[in-house]
């Protein structure tokens, strides 16, 4: 091995010296007849310098790196139009080995590789991607999560790069939009394996049995899917675990529930003054109790056509979905203030809350539309029963939904099956609905922003998935019975904690900038302050409401710190209504859908002759 490495170093030295001599001949053209002794001595010295330079620079390089460098230098020398000098005295066996190493590698034959179907659980920061699903029809300003994950799978040779995602049996649990994050997204696909061969199960035939071929023992190591992919993926995407699944498993259709989280604060602190074009006013604060009352009315099976965005390309006609749980919970305490928030248990003024929404399935932009309505309720712009009215798509629809919800709750035999409903939920189920407004079509309103939304969990039956972060392939035994490598999972957690630490520190820096800025309490900054006052800065005392002029505008919160001021708020019942979903679907079929079908038909006709020729 040392001899071969030295030969490669000599080759590198030879190529470097050749390139340097050619450059000298091109630049020093005035030397017409150099003395032989000078030329020989100079070339000998040049060779020594080149060898020392190569030794110092390339001594630690691997064999493949040296070969790539030789090919690069040889190509540079040939491009200068100079004849190649004679080769060094290299043994024929070494030259043959070098020639064989430079040859193009043999293509990886995926058809001969064993494969199995697995599920991957991963998380990602949606702010850096243009949504989850890969886009084939149009280019996106940012890469998608699936495109990035598929590229890593191809680089690791876990899937065939010449095939499409559909060829790999790709299925996703929940499709998230641009800006939306996920903590427990799940996809399923066929990948290369070294323990199990399920090719006969993937392409069933009468000649082969429909059973998996065990290539190794039950307690053998599988390919390190988690560790391999995390080495290739950016830090914003982390694979958490993998699980073997049956060949007909679908991440979409086998999922029994989706759990979304939407994070928000109560609004700007009372000490901060927002100034429109006229007199100043306090920024509005959200009423969490009113929001909880409205959220409880979402539980049950309803028609959510007024709480989503109709996607005509999917031609959806059934907008009935089931919500199993909707709560608003506190997740953090925020920062210290002289003002104690009414919903806080500690001396805080900026707590963080989260909407926990769990259901069987969700429509397009359903969670963001629901959050927009809850913001209106919390800001005092709408009553909590507006949720009942929006699901009342025809007279008596909301009352029928409540009957089904009560039946659903009564189906649980004990408290172990479901938590005891709170008072707001029971009140929502028993309230009369005779005077509700009927919303046959959706009123016009702006949905909440995307950044605070997260797909928290995709739930499956316990018999279908067995998540593991290690490369262990068999049934997971207790750690006391067998050594299991948990390093990939621990490393992924450490990387995510590092990202979280940087974001928390950045948020604290911005908080200190806010505290060092003028507020409504004073219009000037102090020239000095005591050391004790600035060690842990807090928000100052608020102004008295008597000192504030009359309110001129109202604020419509949209989440993520975004508000829309309006001097004249129009209730949802008085706003213009959108066209029905049936009209949107018909317009799409006769327009964009028809053109898309014609393009596909033309493409199929153009590709048919070439396929027959091949």
C-alpha positions in Angstrom: 0.0 0.0 0.0 2.9 2.4 0.8 4.5 1.6 -2.6 1.4 2.3 -4.5 0.8 5.6 -2.6 4.4 6.6 -3.4 3.9 5.9 -7.1 0.8 8.1 -7.1 2.8 10.8 -5.5 5.5 10.5 -8.2 2.8 10.7 -10.8 1.4 13.9 -9.2 5.0 15.3 -9.1 5.5 14.5 -12.7 2.3 16.2 -13.8 3.0 19.3 -11.7 6.5 19.6 -13.1 5.2 19.2 -16.7 2.7 22.0 -16.2 5.2 24.3 -14.6 7.8 23.8 -17.4 5.1 24.5 -20.0 4.2 27.7 -18.2 7.9 28.7 -18.1 8.4 28.0 -21.8 5.3 30.2 -22.6 6.4 33.1 -20.5 10.2 33.2 -21.0 10.3 33.2 -24.8 13.4 35.4 -24.9 15.5 32.4 -23.9 16.2 31.1 -27.3 19.1 28.9 -26.7 19.3 27.9 -23.0 22.5 26.2 -22.0 22.1 22.5 -21.6 23.7 22.6 -18.1 21.3 25.4 -17.0 18.2 23.6 -18.5 19.1 20.3 -17.0 19.9 21.8 -13.6 16.8 23.9 -13.6 14.6 21.1 -14.6 16.1 18.8 -11.9 15.6 21.5 -9.3 12.1 22.1 -10.6 11.4 18.4 -10.2 12.6 18.4 -6.6 10.6 21.5 -5.7 7.5 20.0 -7.4 8.0 16.7 -5.6 8.4 18.4 -2.2 5.3 20.5 -3.0 3.3 17.4 -3.9 4.6 15.6 -0.9 3.5 18.4 1.4 0.2 19.0 -0.2 -0.9 15.5 -1.2 0.8 13.3 1.3 -2.4 12.8 3.4 -4.7 12.4 0.4 -6.4 9.1 -0.3 -5.9 7.0 -3.5 -9.1 8.2 -5.1 -8.3 11.8 -4.4 -4.8 11.5 -6.0 -6.2 9.9 -9.1 -8.8 12.6 -9.5 -6.1 15.2 -9.1 -3.8 13.5 -11.7 -6.7 13.5 -14.3 -7.4 17.2 -13.6 -3.7 18.2 -14.1 -3.3 16.1 -17.2 -6.4 17.7 -18.7 -5.0 21.1 -17.9 -1.7 20.3 -19.6 -3.3 18.9 -22.7 -5.5 22.0 -23.1 -2.3 24.2 -23.4 -1.5 22.4 -26.7 1.9 21.1 -25.5 3.1 17.5 -26.3 3.1 15.2 -23.3 6.6 14.4 -22.0 7.7 10.8 -21.6 6.2 8.9 -18.7 8.1 8.0 -15.7 9.6 4.6 -15.2 6.6 3.0 -13.5 6.3 -0.8 -13.2 3.8 -2.2 -15.6 1.7 -3.7 -12.8 1.4 -0.4 -11.0 0.5 1.4 -14.3 -2.1 -1.2 -15.0 -3.6 -0.8 -11.5 -3.7 3.0 -11.9 -5.4 2.6 -15.4 -8.0 0.3 -13.9 -8.7 2.6 -11.1 -9.3 5.6 -13.4 -11.9 3.6 -15.4 -15.5 4.5 -15.0 -17.1 2.6 -12.1 -19.5 -0.1 -13.0 -23.1 1.1 -12.9 -25.0 0.1 -9.8 -27.6 -2.5 -10.8 -30.6 -1.9 -8.5 -32.7 -4.6 -10.1 -30.3 -7.2 -8.6 -30.3 -5.6 -5.2 -32.5 -6.9 -2.4 -35.1 -4.4 -1.2 -37.7 -4.0 1.5 -40.4 -1.4 2.3 -39.9 0.8 5.3 -41.4 3.9 6.8 -39.3 7.0 7.7 -40.2 9.4 10.4 -38.5 12.8 10.1 -38.8 16.5 11.1 -38.0 19.7 9.3 -38.1 23.5 9.6 -40.6 24.5 6.9 -39.3 28.1 6.7 -36.5 27.0 4.5 -38.5 25.1 2.0 -41.4 25.5 -0.5 -43.6 23.0 1.2 -43.3 19.2 1.6 -44.4 17.7 -1.7 -42.1 17.7 -4.7 -43.3 19.9 -7.6 -43.0 18.6 -11.1 -45.3 21.0 -12.9 -43.6 24.2 -11.9 -40.3 25.4 -10.4 -40.3 26.6 -6.8 -38.3 29.5 -5.4 -36.9 27.2 -2.7 -36.4 23.4 -2.7 -39.1 21.2 -1.3 -38.6 18.8 1.6 -39.3 15.7 -0.5 -36.8 16.8 -3.2 -34.1 17.2 -0.6 -34.9 13.9 1.0 -35.1 12.1 -2.3 -31.7 13.5 -3.3 -30.2 12.1 -0.1 -31.8 8.7 -0.7 -30.3 8.6 -4.3 -26.9 9.7 -3.1 -26.8 6.9 -0.5 -28.0 4.5 -3.2 -30.9 3.4 -1.2 -33.2 4.1 -4.2 -32.7 4.1 -7.9 -31.9 7.6 -9.0 -33.0 6.9 -12.6 -36.5 6.1 -11.4 -39.2 8.4 -10.0 -40.7 8.7 -6.5 -43.8 6.9 -7.7 -41.6 4.0 -8.9 -40.3 3.7 -5.4 -43.8 3.4 -4.0 -43.6 6.8 -2.3 -46.5 7.8 0.0 -46.7 10.6 2.5 -48.8 11.0 5.6 -49.7 14.7 5.6 -48.9 17.4 3.0 -47.7 20.6 4.5 -47.5 24.0 2.7 -44.6 26.4 2.3 -43.4 27.7 5.7 -45.2 24.9 7.7 -42.9 22.7 9.8 -43.3 19.2 11.0 -42.0 17.3 14.0 -43.3 13.8 13.1 -43.8 13.6 9.3 -43.9 10.0 7.9 -43.2 8.7 4.4 -43.1 5.1 3.2 -41.1 3.7 0.2 -39.1 0.7 -1.1 -35.4 0.9 -0.3 -32.3 -1.2 -0.6 -31.7 -3.7 2.2 -29.1 -6.2 3.3 -31.3 -8.2 5.7 -34.5 -8.9 3.8 -35.4 -9.4 0.2 -39.0 -8.5 -0.7 -38.7 -8.1 -4.4 -41.1 -11.0 -5.0 -43.6 -9.2 -2.8 -43.1 -5.9 -4.6 -43.6 -7.4 -8.0 -45.9 -10.3 -7.3 -46.0 -13.2 -9.8 -47.3 -16.8 -9.9 -43.8 -18.3 -10.1 -42.5 -16.9 -6.8 -43.8 -17.2 -3.3 -45.2 -14.1 -1.6 -42.9 -14.3 1.4 -39.9 -12.2 2.4 -36.5 -13.9 1.9 -34.4 -13.6 5.0 -30.8 -12.9 4.0 -29.4 -12.7 7.5 -30.4 -13.8 10.9 -33.1 -12.1 12.9 -30.6 -10.3 15.1 -28.3 -9.0 12.3 -27.7 -5.4 11.5 -29.7 -3.6 8.8 -28.3 -0.7 6.7 -27.9 2.4 8.9 -30.8 4.3 7.3 -31.0 7.0 10.0 -27.3 7.7 10.3 -26.6 7.6 6.6 -29.4 10.0 5.6 -28.6 12.5 8.4 -25.1 12.7 7.1 -26.4 13.8 3.7 -29.3 15.9 4.7 -29.1 19.6 5.7 -29.5 20.4 9.5 -33.0 21.7 8.9 -34.2 18.1 8.1 -33.5 15.3 10.5 -34.5 11.6 10.1 -35.7 10.4 13.6 -36.4 6.7 13.1 -37.3 4.0 10.6 -39.6 1.0 10.8 -40.2 -2.1 8.6 -43.7 -2.1 7.1 -45.7 -4.6 5.0 -45.6 -4.2 1.2 -49.1 -2.8 0.9 -48.5 -0.2 3.7 -49.5 3.4 2.8 -48.4 6.3 5.0 -51.4 8.3 3.9 -54.3 5.7 4.0 -53.0 3.8 7.1 -52.7 6.9 9.2 -55.5 7.0 11.8 -55.1 10.6 12.9 -53.1 13.8 12.4 -52.1 16.2 15.2 -51.4 19.8 14.4 -50.0 22.5 16.7 -50.3 26.3 16.1 -48.3 28.6 18.4 -49.3 32.1 19.3 -48.9 34.8 22.0 -51.6 37.1 23.4 -50.4 40.0 21.4 -48.2 43.0 22.1 -47.7 43.8 25.8 -49.9 46.5 27.3 -46.9 48.9 27.6 -46.4 49.0 23.8 -48.4 51.6 22.0 -49.4 51.3 18.4 -49.9 54.5 16.6 -52.0 54.7 13.4 -52.5 57.9 11.5 -54.3 59.6 14.4 -54.4 59.2 18.2 -52.5 56.3 19.7 -54.1 53.1 21.2 -53.1 50.0 23.1 -52.5 46.9 21.0 -55.2 44.4 21.5 -54.8 41.4 23.7 -56.4 38.0 23.0 -59.0 36.5 25.3 -57.9 32.9 25.8 -61.1 31.8 27.5 -63.2 33.0 24.5 -60.8 31.2 22.1 -61.1 28.0 24.1 -64.9 28.2 24.0 -64.8 28.5 20.2 -62.2 25.7 19.8 -64.4 23.3 21.8 -67.1 23.7 19.2 -64.9 22.2 16.6 -65.0 18.8 18.2 -67.1 16.3 16.3 -67.9 15.6 12.7 -68.7 18.7 10.6 -68.8 20.1 7.1 -65.7 22.4 7.0 -66.1 23.9 3.6 -66.2 27.4 5.2 -63.1 26.7 7.2 -60.7 25.6 4.4 -59.6 26.6 0.9 -61.3 24.8 -2.0 -58.6 23.3 -4.3 -60.5 22.7 -7.5 -57.7 20.6 -9.0 -58.5 17.9 -6.5 -62.3 18.0 -7.4 -63.3 17.4 -3.7 -67.0 17.2 -3.1 -67.1 15.9 0.4 -65.9 18.4 3.1 -67.0 16.4 6.1 -64.1 15.8 8.5 -63.9 14.6 12.2 -62.1 16.6 14.9 -61.3 14.4 17.9 -59.7 17.1 20.1 -59.3 20.9 20.1 -57.6 22.6 23.1 -55.6 25.7 23.8 -52.8 25.1 26.2 -49.9 27.2 27.7 -46.4 26.1 26.7 -44.1 28.7 28.1 -43.9 31.5 30.6 -42.3 34.2 28.5 -40.4 37.0 30.0 -40.6 38.9 33.3 -42.7 42.0 33.7 -44.1 44.3 36.3 -47.6 43.3 35.0 -49.0 39.9 35.9 -51.1 38.4 33.1 -54.6 37.3 34.1 -54.0 33.9 32.7 -50.5 33.5 34.1 -49.5 31.7 37.2 -46.2 33.5 37.5 -45.1 37.1 37.2 -45.1 37.1 33.4 -46.6 39.2 30.6 -45.7 37.4 27.4 -46.7 33.7 27.7 -46.8 31.3 24.7 -49.9 29.3 23.9 -50.6 26.5 21.4 -53.7 25.2 19.7 -53.7 21.4 19.8 -55.9 20.1 17.0 -56.3 16.4 16.3 -58.5 14.8 13.7 -58.7 11.9 11.3 -57.9 14.1 8.2 -57.7 17.8 7.3 -58.7 19.8 4.2 -56.5 22.2 2.3 -55.5 25.1 4.6 -58.1 24.0 7.2 -55.9 24.6 10.3 -54.9 28.1 9.2 -58.5 29.0 8.5 -59.6 27.7 11.9 -56.9 29.7 13.6 -58.0 32.9 11.8 -61.5 32.5 13.2 -60.1 31.8 16.7 -58.0 35.0 16.5 -61.2 37.0 15.6 -63.0 35.5 18.6 -60.0 36.2 20.9 -59.8 39.8 19.7 -63.5 40.3 20.6 -64.4 40.8 16.9 -66.7 37.7 16.7 -68.6 35.6 19.2 -67.6 32.0 20.0 -70.7 30.6 18.3 -69.4 31.8 15.0 -67.8 28.4 14.7 -71.2 26.8 14.9 -72.5 29.1 12.2 -69.6 28.4 9.8 -70.3 24.7 10.0 -74.0 25.3 9.6 -73.9 24.9 5.8 -77.7 24.3 5.7 -80.5 24.8 8.2 -80.2 22.4 11.1 -76.7 21.1 10.1 -75.0 22.3 13.2 -77.7 20.7 15.4 -77.3 17.4 13.6 -73.5 17.6 14.1 -74.0 18.1 17.9 -76.2 15.0 18.1 -73.5 13.0 16.4 -70.9 14.5 18.7 -72.8 13.5 21.8 -73.3 10.0 20.4 -69.6 9.8 19.8 -68.8 10.9 23.3 -71.3 8.4 24.8 -69.7 5.6 22.9 -66.7 5.6 25.3 -67.2 3.2 28.1 -64.7 4.5 30.6 -62.4 7.4 31.2 -59.4 5.4 29.9 -60.7 5.6 26.4 -61.2 9.3 26.3 -60.7 12.2 28.6 -63.7 13.6 30.4 -65.1 16.6 28.3 -64.7 19.9 29.9 -67.5 22.3 30.8 -67.1 24.4 27.6 -67.4 21.4 25.4 -70.5 20.1 27.2 -72.0 23.6 27.0 -71.3 23.8 23.3 -73.0 20.4 22.8 -76.1 21.3 24.6 -76.7 24.9 23.4 -79.7 25.5 21.0 -78.9 26.1 17.4 -82.2 27.4 16.1 -81.0 31.0 15.5 -77.7 30.2 13.8 -76.8 32.0 10.6 -76.6 29.6 7.6 -73.3 29.8 5.6 -73.9 28.0 2.4 -70.7 29.4 1.0 -67.5 30.7 2.6 -67.4 34.4 3.7 -64.3 36.5 2.8 -61.6 36.5 5.4 -57.8 36.2 5.6 -56.4 33.0 7.0 -53.6 32.9 9.6 -49.9 32.9 8.7 -48.1 29.7 8.0 -44.9 30.0 10.1 -46.3 29.0 13.6 -48.0 25.9 12.2 -46.5 22.4 12.8 -47.5 18.9 12.0 -46.8 17.4 15.4 -47.6 13.7 14.9 -49.0 11.2 12.5 -50.7 8.4 14.4 -50.7 4.7 13.3 -51.9 1.5 14.9 -49.3 0.0 17.3 -49.2 -3.3 15.2 -48.2 -1.6 12.0 -45.1 0.4 13.0 -42.1 -0.3 15.3 -39.9 2.8 15.3 -36.2 2.4 15.9 -33.3 4.8 15.4 -30.7 2.0 15.4 -29.7 -0.3 12.5 -31.1 -3.3 14.4 -33.4 -5.3 12.0 -35.3 -7.8 14.2 -37.9 -7.4 16.9 -36.6 -4.9 19.4 -35.5 -6.7 22.6 -34.9 -5.0 25.9 -31.6 -3.1 26.1 -30.5 -5.4 28.9 -30.6 -8.4 26.7 -28.8 -7.0 23.6 -26.7 -4.1 22.8 -28.5 -1.6 20.6 -26.8 1.3 19.0 -28.8 4.4 19.9 -26.0 6.7 18.6 -27.9 7.9 15.4 -30.9 9.0 17.5 -28.8 10.7 20.1 -26.8 12.5 17.5 -30.0 13.8 15.7 -31.3 15.0 19.0 -28.1 16.8 19.8 -28.1 18.5 16.4 -31.7 19.7 16.8 -30.8 21.0 20.3 -28.0 23.0 18.8 -30.4 24.6 16.3 -32.9 25.3 19.1 -30.2 26.9 21.3 -29.1 29.3 18.5 -32.8 30.3 17.9 -33.4 30.9 21.6 -30.3 33.0 22.0 -31.4 35.0 18.9 -34.9 35.5 20.4 -33.3 36.7 23.6 -31.2 39.2 21.7 -34.3 40.6 20.0 -36.1 40.8 23.3 -33.3 42.9 24.8 -33.5 45.2 21.8 -37.2 45.6 22.4 -36.7 46.4 26.1 -34.0 49.0 25.2 -36.4 50.8 22.9 -38.8 53.6 23.9 -42.3 52.6 25.0 -45.5 54.3 25.7 -44.4 55.1 29.3 -41.8 57.6 28.2 -40.7 59.2 24.9 -37.1 59.4 25.8 -34.3 57.0 26.8 -32.5 57.3 30.1 -28.9 58.5 29.9 -28.0 56.0 32.7 -29.5 53.4 34.9 -28.4 51.3 37.9 -26.6 48.0 37.4 -29.3 46.1 39.3 -32.0 47.4 37.0 -30.3 46.2 33.8 -29.2 42.8 34.9 -32.6 41.2 34.1 -34.5 43.9 32.3 -38.3 43.8 32.6 -41.1 45.6 30.8 -42.1 48.9 32.5 -45.4 49.6 34.2 -48.3 50.2 31.8 -50.0 53.6 31.3 -53.4 54.2 32.8 -56.2 53.8 30.4 -57.4 57.3 31.4 -54.3 58.8 29.8 -54.9 57.1 26.5 -57.1 58.8 23.8 -60.2 57.0 22.5 -59.6 54.0 20.3 -59.8 54.7 16.6 -58.9 51.3 15.0 -59.2 47.6 15.8 -56.5 45.0 15.2 -57.2 41.7 13.4 -54.5 39.2 14.6 -53.1 36.7 12.0 -50.5 35.0 14.1 -46.7 35.1 14.1 -46.8 38.8 15.3 -48.8 39.9 12.2 -51.9 42.1 12.7 -54.2 43.9 10.2 -55.5 47.3 11.5 -59.0 48.2 10.5 -61.0 51.3 11.4 -64.3 49.7 10.4 -64.6 46.0 11.1 -67.3 44.1 9.1 -68.7 41.0 10.8 -68.4 37.7 8.9 -72.2 37.5 8.5 -72.2 40.7 6.5 -69.2 40.0 4.2 -69.5 38.9 0.6 -69.6 35.1 0.1 -67.5 33.0 -2.2 -68.9 30.8 -5.0 -69.8 27.3 -4.1 -67.3 24.4 -4.3 -69.4 22.8 -7.1 -69.0 25.9 -9.2 -65.3 26.1 -8.6 -64.9 22.4 -9.6 -66.9 22.9 -12.8 -64.9 26.0 -13.8 -61.6 24.1 -13.3 -62.8 21.0 -15.3 -63.8 23.2 -18.2 -60.7 25.4 -18.1 -57.4 24.4 -16.5 -58.3 20.8 -16.1 -59.3 20.4 -19.7 -56.1 22.0 -20.9 -54.0 19.8 -18.6 -55.8 16.6 -20.0 -55.1 17.8 -23.6 -51.4 18.3 -22.8 -51.1 14.8 -21.2 -52.8 13.2 -24.2 -50.5 15.0 -26.6 -47.4 13.9 -24.6 -48.6 10.3 -24.6 -49.1 10.3 -28.4 -45.6 11.8 -28.9 -43.9 9.2 -26.6 -45.7 6.2 -28.0 -43.7 5.8 -31.3 -40.4 6.1 -29.5 -41.3 3.4 -27.0 -42.3 1.1 -29.8 -39.0 1.7 -31.6 -37.0 0.9 -28.5 
